[in-house]
């Protein structure tokens, strides 16, 4: 009897993930920024899927295109067997690979949509890019489900056991809505967060105090300024140049003064004689000049720190300090 029950449970789990081919329009702050697609094909022994997107960054962030592809190989219930990720942005490509583990986070809404009205379900998930693991939970009330995935709140509309028709990520002011005709916008969208304060009035931003004066940068610090279409691309190229010269560096994101006003920005920091010195490849400053407010930092390859910095930047952008 136990063996029969286990077999029935396995069969029910295998049937839980449906065939999916859903395309979405992605909006930030009410403006369309691109498209995303979830495709999933399942057989008795498991599922193969793709979660892909192509988004154009807002004009305030340079307007570049960010391509994201996750190829998923899962057990019938969604647990990962292998995950491969490719991210193309700022003139570079990053690749990640993961082995067996929890359900890929991009499938969380699909798996949780099996909840009955009034029921809350939770599953273990893993972020495909950063590798962060944690809980995803959602409670169904009619046609909507509300919960959290890896701590981030979400609300979405989905039929039981089906792919979402609409997903709302309030912390990122982001909306995914089913749209078979969704396309990448030809021009960078104008997405306005809350206004930044005037430089002389800003002692802190989003609870983060103004960066202290950094002091002089030694003459040996690289002062070659690689070109790029955005501050992110120029920073990445500068850090690669510095690494080749033997310097340890990291990315810094936040707000900086561009000579006229405070702007959302990314720059570099180099470890010099035991202290981190800010260097701004976009403004061609070594050391970087103020005022500026650092909201997050990450070294190349540290995807968890990168994701944390991105969340901090997005939250502050929405709040406006």
TISELUM-239282 format. One record per residue (C-alpha): x, y, z. Coordinates in nm, 2 decimals. Example, Ala and Ser with C-alpha at 12.3 -4.5 7.8 and 13.67 -1.06 7.14 Angstrom:
! TISELUM-239282
[pt [1.23,-0.45,0.78]]
[pt [1.37,-0.11,0.71]]
END
This chain:
! TISELUM-239282
[pt [0.00,0.00,0.00]]
[pt [0.28,0.24,0.09]]
[pt [0.45,0.17,-0.25]]
[pt [0.12,0.23,-0.43]]
[pt [0.06,0.56,-0.24]]
[pt [0.41,0.68,-0.33]]
[pt [0.35,0.59,-0.70]]
[pt [0.02,0.78,-0.70]]
[pt [0.18,1.08,-0.54]]
[pt [0.47,1.07,-0.79]]
[pt [0.22,1.05,-1.08]]
[pt [0.02,1.35,-0.94]]
[pt [0.34,1.55,-0.90]]
[pt [0.45,1.47,-1.26]]
[pt [0.12,1.59,-1.39]]
[pt [0.13,1.91,-1.19]]
[pt [0.34,2.12,-1.43]]
[pt [0.14,2.19,-1.75]]
[pt [0.25,2.26,-2.11]]
[pt [0.32,2.63,-2.12]]
[pt [0.41,2.88,-2.39]]
[pt [0.33,3.23,-2.26]]
[pt [0.46,3.56,-2.38]]
[pt [0.44,3.87,-2.16]]
[pt [0.48,4.24,-2.20]]
[pt [0.71,4.38,-1.93]]
[pt [0.63,4.72,-1.78]]
[pt [0.83,4.93,-1.53]]
[pt [0.65,5.23,-1.38]]
[pt [0.37,5.18,-1.63]]
[pt [0.60,5.20,-1.93]]
[pt [0.66,4.90,-2.16]]
[pt [1.03,4.80,-2.15]]
[pt [1.03,4.47,-2.34]]
[pt [0.90,4.11,-2.34]]
[pt [0.94,3.78,-2.16]]
[pt [0.85,3.43,-2.24]]
[pt [0.80,3.11,-2.04]]
[pt [0.79,2.78,-2.24]]
[pt [0.77,2.45,-2.07]]
[pt [0.73,2.10,-2.22]]
[pt [0.68,1.80,-1.98]]
[pt [0.68,1.43,-2.01]]
[pt [0.66,1.15,-1.76]]
[pt [1.03,1.17,-1.68]]
[pt [1.06,1.54,-1.64]]
[pt [1.03,1.89,-1.80]]
[pt [1.24,2.10,-2.03]]
[pt [1.18,2.48,-2.03]]
[pt [1.30,2.82,-2.11]]
[pt [1.25,3.15,-1.94]]
[pt [1.38,3.43,-2.16]]
[pt [1.34,3.81,-2.18]]
[pt [1.47,4.10,-2.37]]
[pt [1.44,4.44,-2.20]]
[pt [1.55,4.79,-2.29]]
[pt [1.68,4.98,-1.99]]
[pt [1.51,5.32,-1.92]]
[pt [1.67,5.63,-2.07]]
[pt [1.79,5.73,-1.72]]
[pt [2.00,5.41,-1.72]]
[pt [2.14,5.44,-2.07]]
[pt [1.88,5.27,-2.28]]
[pt [2.08,4.95,-2.34]]
[pt [1.93,4.61,-2.41]]
[pt [1.95,4.34,-2.15]]
[pt [1.90,3.98,-2.28]]
[pt [1.83,3.70,-2.03]]
[pt [1.79,3.33,-2.10]]
[pt [1.75,3.04,-1.85]]
[pt [1.73,2.69,-1.99]]
[pt [1.57,2.46,-1.74]]
[pt [1.59,2.08,-1.70]]
[pt [1.37,1.97,-1.41]]
[pt [1.20,1.67,-1.24]]
[pt [0.83,1.63,-1.30]]
[pt [0.75,1.83,-0.99]]
[pt [0.98,2.12,-1.10]]
[pt [1.29,2.04,-0.89]]
[pt [1.60,2.14,-1.08]]
[pt [1.83,1.89,-1.24]]
[pt [2.03,2.14,-1.44]]
[pt [2.00,2.51,-1.51]]
[pt [2.20,2.72,-1.76]]
[pt [2.18,3.10,-1.76]]
[pt [2.31,3.35,-2.02]]
[pt [2.28,3.72,-1.96]]
[pt [2.39,3.98,-2.22]]
[pt [2.42,4.34,-2.11]]
[pt [2.65,4.64,-2.14]]
[pt [2.85,4.48,-2.41]]
[pt [2.93,4.17,-2.20]]
[pt [2.79,3.82,-2.16]]
[pt [2.77,3.63,-1.83]]
[pt [2.70,3.26,-1.80]]
[pt [2.60,3.05,-1.50]]
[pt [2.53,2.68,-1.45]]
[pt [2.36,2.50,-1.17]]
[pt [2.31,2.14,-1.09]]
[pt [2.04,1.96,-0.90]]
[pt [1.85,2.17,-0.64]]
[pt [1.52,2.34,-0.55]]
[pt [1.26,2.46,-0.80]]
[pt [1.40,2.74,-1.03]]
[pt [1.25,3.07,-0.91]]
[pt [1.11,3.14,-1.26]]
[pt [0.87,2.85,-1.21]]
[pt [0.75,2.95,-0.86]]
[pt [0.43,3.12,-0.98]]
[pt [0.34,2.82,-1.20]]
[pt [0.39,2.57,-0.92]]
[pt [0.21,2.77,-0.65]]
[pt [-0.08,2.84,-0.88]]
[pt [-0.20,2.48,-0.80]]
[pt [-0.33,2.62,-0.46]]
[pt [-0.70,2.60,-0.40]]
[pt [-0.91,2.90,-0.30]]
[pt [-0.81,3.01,0.05]]
[pt [-0.51,2.78,0.05]]
[pt [-0.15,2.89,0.10]]
[pt [0.13,2.69,-0.05]]
[pt [0.51,2.71,0.00]]
[pt [0.79,2.55,-0.20]]
[pt [1.17,2.57,-0.19]]
[pt [1.32,2.77,-0.48]]
[pt [1.66,2.88,-0.61]]
[pt [1.74,3.20,-0.80]]
[pt [1.88,3.10,-1.14]]
[pt [2.13,3.38,-1.16]]
[pt [2.26,3.43,-0.80]]
[pt [2.20,3.08,-0.67]]
[pt [2.02,3.22,-0.36]]
[pt [1.79,2.96,-0.21]]
[pt [1.48,3.02,0.00]]
[pt [1.11,2.99,0.03]]
[pt [0.83,3.09,-0.21]]
[pt [0.48,3.11,-0.08]]
[pt [0.15,3.23,-0.21]]
[pt [-0.22,3.22,-0.09]]
[pt [-0.50,3.21,-0.34]]
[pt [-0.81,3.43,-0.31]]
[pt [-1.03,3.37,-0.61]]
[pt [-0.83,3.43,-0.93]]
[pt [-0.54,3.61,-0.76]]
[pt [-0.25,3.48,-0.55]]
[pt [-0.04,3.69,-0.32]]
[pt [0.29,3.60,-0.14]]
[pt [0.66,3.63,-0.16]]
[pt [0.94,3.47,-0.36]]
[pt [1.29,3.48,-0.19]]
[pt [1.15,3.76,0.03]]
[pt [1.02,3.98,-0.25]]
[pt [0.65,4.05,-0.25]]
[pt [0.44,3.96,-0.55]]
[pt [0.08,3.94,-0.65]]
[pt [-0.04,3.75,-0.96]]
[pt [-0.35,3.64,-1.15]]
[pt [-0.36,3.27,-1.27]]
[pt [-0.61,2.99,-1.32]]
[pt [-0.54,2.69,-1.10]]
[pt [-0.23,2.50,-1.22]]
[pt [-0.18,2.74,-1.51]]
[pt [0.08,3.00,-1.61]]
[pt [0.01,3.35,-1.48]]
[pt [-0.19,3.60,-1.69]]
[pt [-0.05,3.89,-1.49]]
[pt [0.23,3.94,-1.23]]
[pt [0.28,4.24,-1.02]]
[pt [0.62,4.30,-0.84]]
[pt [0.55,4.61,-0.63]]
[pt [0.90,4.65,-0.49]]
[pt [1.03,4.69,-0.84]]
[pt [0.73,4.87,-0.99]]
[pt [0.72,4.59,-1.25]]
[pt [0.43,4.43,-1.42]]
[pt [0.42,4.12,-1.65]]
[pt [0.10,4.08,-1.85]]
[pt [0.02,3.82,-2.11]]
[pt [0.06,3.97,-2.46]]
[pt [0.14,3.75,-2.76]]
[pt [0.25,4.07,-2.95]]
[pt [0.49,4.20,-2.69]]
[pt [0.81,4.35,-2.84]]
[pt [1.12,4.53,-2.75]]
[pt [1.06,4.91,-2.77]]
[pt [1.26,5.08,-3.04]]
[pt [1.36,5.37,-2.81]]
[pt [1.46,5.38,-2.45]]
[pt [1.15,5.43,-2.24]]
[pt [1.12,5.72,-2.00]]
[pt [1.06,5.58,-1.66]]
[pt [1.06,5.83,-1.38]]
[pt [1.12,5.74,-1.02]]
[pt [1.08,5.99,-0.74]]
[pt [1.29,6.31,-0.77]]
[pt [1.64,6.33,-0.62]]
[pt [1.72,6.60,-0.38]]
[pt [1.94,6.90,-0.46]]
[pt [2.31,6.82,-0.39]]
[pt [2.36,7.08,-0.12]]
[pt [2.04,6.96,0.07]]
[pt [2.14,6.59,0.07]]
[pt [2.30,6.46,0.39]]
[pt [2.16,6.11,0.34]]
[pt [1.97,5.92,0.07]]
[pt [1.74,5.63,0.15]]
[pt [1.90,5.61,0.50]]
[pt [2.25,5.60,0.36]]
[pt [2.48,5.89,0.46]]
[pt [2.68,6.08,0.20]]
[pt [3.01,5.91,0.12]]
[pt [3.31,6.05,0.31]]
[pt [3.59,6.22,0.12]]
[pt [3.81,5.95,-0.02]]
[pt [4.14,6.12,-0.02]]
[pt [4.40,6.11,-0.30]]
[pt [4.44,5.82,-0.54]]
[pt [4.81,5.72,-0.59]]
[pt [4.96,5.80,-0.93]]
[pt [4.97,5.42,-1.01]]
[pt [4.59,5.39,-1.01]]
[pt [4.48,5.34,-1.38]]
[pt [4.36,5.66,-1.54]]
[pt [4.27,5.52,-1.88]]
[pt [3.90,5.56,-1.95]]
[pt [3.75,5.29,-2.17]]
[pt [3.45,5.40,-2.38]]
[pt [3.11,5.26,-2.33]]
[pt [2.74,5.33,-2.39]]
[pt [2.65,5.35,-2.02]]
[pt [2.81,5.41,-1.69]]
[pt [2.77,5.03,-1.62]]
[pt [2.96,4.94,-1.94]]
[pt [3.24,5.19,-1.88]]
[pt [3.28,5.07,-1.52]]
[pt [3.29,4.71,-1.62]]
[pt [3.56,4.78,-1.88]]
[pt [3.76,4.99,-1.64]]
[pt [3.75,4.72,-1.38]]
[pt [3.87,4.46,-1.63]]
[pt [4.15,4.70,-1.73]]
[pt [4.25,4.75,-1.37]]
[pt [4.24,4.37,-1.30]]
[pt [4.48,4.31,-1.58]]
[pt [4.71,4.56,-1.41]]
[pt [4.69,4.37,-1.08]]
[pt [4.43,4.59,-0.90]]
[pt [4.14,4.44,-0.70]]
[pt [3.82,4.62,-0.78]]
[pt [3.45,4.62,-0.73]]
[pt [3.14,4.79,-0.87]]
[pt [2.96,5.06,-0.67]]
[pt [2.60,5.17,-0.75]]
[pt [2.40,5.47,-0.62]]
[pt [2.38,5.84,-0.68]]
[pt [2.65,6.08,-0.78]]
[pt [2.69,6.45,-0.87]]
[pt [2.75,6.49,-1.25]]
[pt [2.84,6.86,-1.23]]
[pt [2.48,6.98,-1.26]]
[pt [2.26,6.75,-1.04]]
[pt [2.25,6.42,-0.86]]
[pt [2.20,6.12,-1.10]]
[pt [2.16,5.75,-1.07]]
[pt [2.50,5.61,-1.14]]
[pt [2.76,5.33,-1.13]]
[pt [3.14,5.36,-1.07]]
[pt [3.44,5.16,-0.96]]
[pt [3.62,5.12,-0.63]]
[pt [3.99,4.99,-0.62]]
[pt [4.16,4.85,-0.32]]
[pt [4.46,5.07,-0.25]]
[pt [4.69,5.01,0.04]]
[pt [4.41,4.85,0.25]]
[pt [4.13,5.10,0.17]]
[pt [3.87,5.12,-0.11]]
[pt [3.92,5.43,-0.33]]
[pt [3.63,5.53,-0.56]]
[pt [3.72,5.59,-0.93]]
[pt [3.46,5.72,-1.18]]
[pt [3.54,5.60,-1.53]]
[pt [3.23,5.79,-1.68]]
[pt [3.33,6.12,-1.52]]
[pt [3.70,6.04,-1.56]]
[pt [3.78,6.11,-1.20]]
[pt [4.04,5.93,-0.98]]
[pt [3.95,5.96,-0.71]]
[pt [3.58,6.00,-0.78]]
[pt [3.45,6.34,-0.66]]
[pt [3.14,6.40,-0.45]]
[pt [2.88,6.43,-0.34]]
[pt [2.78,6.07,-0.39]]
[pt [2.58,5.81,-0.20]]
[pt [2.68,5.44,-0.24]]
[pt [2.38,5.21,-0.21]]
[pt [2.54,4.88,-0.30]]
[pt [2.87,4.72,-0.40]]
[pt [2.97,4.39,-0.56]]
[pt [3.28,4.23,-0.70]]
[pt [3.27,4.06,-1.04]]
[pt [3.13,3.71,-1.01]]
[pt [2.95,3.78,-0.68]]
[pt [2.60,3.74,-0.81]]
[pt [2.43,3.75,-0.47]]
[pt [2.59,4.09,-0.39]]
[pt [2.51,4.21,-0.74]]
[pt [2.14,4.11,-0.69]]
[pt [2.14,4.28,-0.34]]
[pt [2.28,4.60,-0.49]]
[pt [2.02,4.60,-0.76]]
[pt [1.74,4.56,-0.51]]
[pt [1.87,4.84,-0.30]]
[pt [1.90,5.07,-0.60]]
[pt [1.55,4.99,-0.72]]
[pt [1.40,5.04,-0.38]]
[pt [1.57,5.38,-0.34]]
[pt [1.48,5.48,-0.70]]
[pt [1.11,5.41,-0.63]]
[pt [1.12,5.59,-0.29]]
[pt [1.32,5.89,-0.41]]
[pt [1.53,5.90,-0.10]]
END
